[in-house]
Amino acid sequence: MKKIALVITCGLLLLLTACGDASEKEKTTTIHISAAASLKDTMDDIKPLFEKANPTIKLSFDFGGSGQIRERVESGAPIDGVLLASKKDADTLSKQNLAEDTKEFAGNELVLIEPKNVEQTKDANLEQILNDASKIAIGDPESVPAGAYAKQTLENLNLYNTEKAKLVLATDVRQVLSYVEAGNADAGFVYQTDALLSKKVQVKAKIDEKLHEPIAYYSAQVSDSEKKEATATFLEFMNKAEAQKTLEKYGFKAAN
């Protein structure tokens, strides 16, 4: 009888241990990441790669202008980590102790696009192209990094004051792309990665990097997040080979 009781006890212990292990495996943590609009398609690919490698962590995203994301963090929105296309916004959050562990993970290029059906004019310089356009779409320079880079470009070419009346401001770089695609703007400043995604636009000019601040993307942990360990795992993943390969596939440049 004692042997039978011992066998039963051992069996129960093994069962409880197995159940406990299964329960632990089933526990998942969902982290919320706010990311620059230009990262939308890339994140659609990176999400399943990360979740496969880290089955206990699930990702939830929202996308927008980096300035808008900064403002949401400042207002206390439930965000665990950010992916920003602006050093200025990343630094602002860090200085306010609202974000930490800031790291650069990618770069990009600024280009001028126009609708696909527009005939390409040979040897036209940027000034001529902008002069011929009646509406030029850019992201709002106050909240959209691509718009700020576009404004810097125009200022450095001494064109901002002459072209200012033509500018159509967008809430993020993807809205600039949609304006040009729909013919609501004759030209627009977007990232190279956005231009590559659309079959309805063509790149009219690549912008000299000397005309604007360096374009870089930064990840950062939101300081008051209650899921720091899981968030750190994802943010570190952004600098690993698998994520970097995906970023490269979409036309992003390596971090400096």
C-alpha positions as CSV (number, residue, x, y, z in Angstrom):
1,M,0.0,0.0,0.0
2,K,2.8,2.3,0.9
3,K,4.4,1.7,-2.5
4,I,1.1,2.5,-4.3
5,A,0.7,5.7,-2.2
6,L,4.2,6.7,-3.1
7,V,3.6,6.1,-6.8
8,I,0.4,8.1,-6.7
9,T,2.1,11.0,-4.8
10,C,5.0,11.1,-7.3
11,G,2.5,11.0,-10.2
12,L,0.6,13.9,-8.8
13,L,3.7,15.9,-8.2
14,L,4.8,15.3,-11.8
15,L,1.4,16.4,-13.1
16,L,1.4,19.6,-11.0
17,T,4.9,20.4,-12.2
18,A,3.9,19.8,-15.8
19,C,0.8,22.0,-15.4
20,G,2.9,24.7,-13.8
21,D,5.4,24.6,-16.7
22,A,2.5,24.8,-19.2
23,S,1.0,27.7,-17.3
24,E,4.3,29.6,-17.4
25,K,4.7,29.0,-21.1
26,E,1.2,30.3,-21.8
27,K,1.9,33.6,-20.0
28,T,2.5,36.4,-22.5
29,T,3.3,40.1,-22.1
30,T,1.9,42.6,-24.7
31,I,4.0,45.7,-25.1
32,H,2.8,48.9,-27.0
33,I,5.3,50.6,-29.3
34,S,4.7,54.0,-31.0
35,A,6.6,54.2,-34.2
36,A,7.3,56.7,-37.0
37,A,4.9,56.4,-39.9
38,S,7.7,55.6,-42.3
39,L,8.3,52.3,-40.4
40,K,4.8,50.9,-40.9
41,D,5.5,48.3,-43.6
42,T,8.8,47.3,-42.1
43,M,7.2,46.7,-38.7
44,D,4.6,44.5,-40.4
45,D,7.5,42.2,-41.3
46,I,9.5,42.5,-38.1
47,K,6.5,41.8,-35.8
48,P,6.2,38.1,-36.7
49,L,9.9,37.6,-36.7
50,F,10.3,39.0,-33.2
51,E,7.2,37.2,-31.8
52,K,8.5,33.9,-33.2
53,A,11.9,34.4,-31.5
54,N,10.2,35.6,-28.3
55,P,6.9,33.7,-28.0
56,T,6.1,35.2,-24.5
57,I,6.1,38.8,-25.9
58,K,3.4,40.2,-28.2
59,L,3.8,43.5,-30.0
60,S,1.1,46.2,-30.4
61,F,1.9,49.2,-32.6
62,D,0.6,52.7,-33.5
63,F,2.2,54.9,-36.1
64,G,2.4,58.7,-36.6
65,G,4.7,61.7,-36.8
66,S,7.6,61.6,-34.4
67,G,6.6,64.9,-32.9
68,Q,3.1,63.6,-32.2
69,I,4.5,60.5,-30.6
70,R,6.7,62.6,-28.3
71,E,3.7,64.7,-27.3
72,R,1.7,61.5,-26.5
73,V,4.6,60.3,-24.2
74,E,4.7,63.7,-22.6
75,S,0.9,63.5,-21.9
76,G,1.3,60.1,-20.2
77,A,-0.2,57.8,-22.9
78,P,0.2,54.1,-22.3
79,I,3.3,53.5,-24.4
80,D,6.2,51.2,-23.5
81,G,8.7,52.1,-26.2
82,V,9.2,54.4,-29.1
83,L,10.8,54.3,-32.6
84,L,11.4,57.8,-33.7
85,A,12.7,59.4,-36.9
86,S,14.0,62.4,-35.1
87,K,17.0,62.9,-32.8
88,K,15.4,66.1,-31.6
89,D,12.3,64.4,-30.3
90,A,14.3,61.5,-28.8
91,D,16.6,64.0,-27.0
92,T,13.7,66.0,-25.7
93,L,12.1,63.0,-24.1
94,S,15.5,62.0,-22.6
95,K,16.1,65.5,-21.1
96,Q,12.7,65.3,-19.5
97,N,13.5,61.9,-18.0
98,L,10.5,60.5,-20.0
99,A,12.6,58.1,-22.1
100,E,15.9,56.1,-21.5
101,D,18.3,53.8,-23.3
102,T,18.1,55.7,-26.5
103,K,19.8,54.0,-29.4
104,E,20.2,54.7,-33.2
105,F,19.1,51.8,-35.3
106,A,18.7,53.0,-38.9
107,G,19.1,55.8,-41.4
108,N,17.2,57.1,-44.5
109,E,17.4,59.5,-47.5
110,L,15.1,62.4,-48.4
111,V,13.8,62.5,-52.0
112,L,11.4,64.6,-54.0
113,I,8.6,62.7,-55.7
114,E,6.0,63.4,-58.3
115,P,3.0,61.4,-59.8
116,K,4.1,58.5,-62.0
117,N,2.3,59.8,-65.1
118,V,4.2,63.1,-65.2
119,E,6.8,63.2,-68.0
120,Q,10.3,63.4,-66.6
121,T,12.1,66.6,-67.6
122,K,15.8,65.9,-68.4
123,D,18.5,67.9,-66.6
124,A,15.9,69.9,-64.5
125,N,17.5,70.9,-61.2
126,L,15.6,71.0,-57.8
127,E,14.9,74.7,-58.1
128,Q,13.3,74.4,-61.5
129,I,11.2,71.4,-60.4
130,L,9.9,73.3,-57.4
131,N,9.3,76.4,-59.4
132,D,7.2,74.5,-61.9
133,A,5.0,72.9,-59.2
134,S,1.9,74.6,-58.0
135,K,1.5,72.5,-54.8
136,I,4.3,70.9,-52.9
137,A,3.5,68.5,-50.1
138,I,5.7,68.2,-47.0
139,G,5.1,66.9,-43.5
140,D,4.4,69.6,-40.9
141,P,7.9,70.7,-39.9
142,E,6.7,71.2,-36.3
143,S,5.8,67.5,-35.8
144,V,7.1,65.5,-38.8
145,P,10.9,64.9,-39.1
146,A,10.7,64.5,-42.9
147,G,8.9,67.9,-43.1
148,A,11.6,69.5,-40.9
149,Y,14.3,68.0,-43.2
150,A,12.4,69.3,-46.3
151,K,12.2,72.8,-44.7
152,Q,15.9,72.8,-43.9
153,T,16.6,71.8,-47.6
154,L,14.5,74.7,-48.9
155,E,16.1,77.2,-46.5
156,N,19.6,76.1,-47.4
157,L,18.7,76.5,-51.1
158,N,17.2,80.0,-50.3
159,L,13.9,78.7,-51.7
160,Y,11.7,78.5,-48.5
161,N,10.3,82.0,-48.7
162,T,9.6,81.8,-52.4
163,E,7.9,78.4,-52.2
164,K,6.2,78.7,-48.8
165,A,2.8,79.6,-50.3
166,K,2.8,76.4,-52.3
167,L,3.4,74.1,-49.4
168,V,0.6,71.6,-48.4
169,L,1.3,70.4,-44.9
170,A,0.7,66.8,-43.9
171,T,0.3,65.1,-40.6
172,D,3.0,62.5,-41.4
173,V,5.2,61.4,-44.3
174,R,2.7,58.7,-45.5
175,Q,0.1,61.5,-46.0
176,V,2.6,63.3,-48.2
177,L,2.9,60.2,-50.2
178,S,-0.9,59.8,-50.5
179,Y,-1.3,63.5,-51.6
180,V,1.2,63.0,-54.5
181,E,-0.3,59.6,-55.4
182,A,-3.8,61.2,-55.7
183,G,-2.6,64.2,-57.6
184,N,-3.5,66.6,-54.8
185,A,0.1,67.8,-54.9
186,D,2.5,68.2,-57.9
187,A,5.5,67.1,-55.8
188,G,6.3,66.1,-52.3
189,F,9.3,65.4,-50.0
190,V,9.3,61.9,-48.6
191,Y,11.9,59.3,-47.5
192,Q,13.4,57.0,-50.1
193,T,11.8,54.1,-48.3
194,D,8.3,55.6,-48.8
195,A,8.9,56.2,-52.5
196,L,10.0,52.6,-53.0
197,L,6.7,51.3,-51.7
198,S,4.5,53.1,-54.2
199,K,3.9,52.3,-57.9
200,K,2.0,55.6,-58.3
201,V,5.0,58.0,-57.8
202,Q,8.5,58.4,-59.2
203,V,11.6,59.9,-57.6
204,K,12.3,63.3,-59.3
205,A,15.4,64.2,-57.3
206,K,17.5,62.8,-54.4
207,I,18.3,65.5,-51.9
208,D,21.9,66.1,-51.1
209,E,22.5,65.1,-47.5
210,K,24.5,68.3,-46.9
211,L,21.2,70.3,-47.2
212,H,19.7,69.0,-44.0
213,E,20.5,67.4,-40.7
214,P,21.4,63.6,-40.8
215,I,18.4,61.4,-41.0
216,A,18.5,58.8,-38.3
217,Y,16.0,56.6,-36.4
218,Y,16.1,56.1,-32.6
219,S,14.6,53.5,-30.3
220,A,13.9,54.4,-26.6
221,Q,12.3,52.9,-23.6
222,V,9.5,55.0,-22.0
223,S,10.7,55.5,-18.4
224,D,7.4,54.8,-16.6
225,S,6.6,51.6,-18.6
226,E,5.8,48.7,-16.3
227,K,7.0,46.2,-18.9
228,K,10.7,47.3,-19.2
229,E,12.2,43.9,-19.5
230,A,10.0,42.8,-22.4
231,T,10.3,46.3,-24.1
232,A,14.1,46.1,-23.8
233,T,14.1,42.7,-25.5
234,F,12.3,44.2,-28.5
235,L,14.3,47.4,-28.7
236,E,17.6,45.3,-28.6
237,F,16.1,43.2,-31.4
238,M,15.9,46.2,-33.7
239,N,19.7,46.3,-33.8
240,K,20.1,42.6,-34.4
241,A,20.9,41.1,-37.8
242,E,17.4,39.8,-38.5
243,A,15.7,43.2,-38.0
244,Q,18.6,45.0,-39.7
245,K,18.2,42.8,-42.8
246,T,14.5,43.6,-42.9
247,L,15.2,47.3,-42.6
248,E,17.7,47.0,-45.5
249,K,15.1,45.2,-47.6
250,Y,12.8,48.2,-47.3
251,G,15.6,50.6,-48.3
252,F,16.7,51.9,-44.9
253,K,20.4,52.6,-44.3
254,A,22.5,51.2,-41.5
255,A,22.9,53.2,-38.4
256,N,26.0,55.4,-38.2
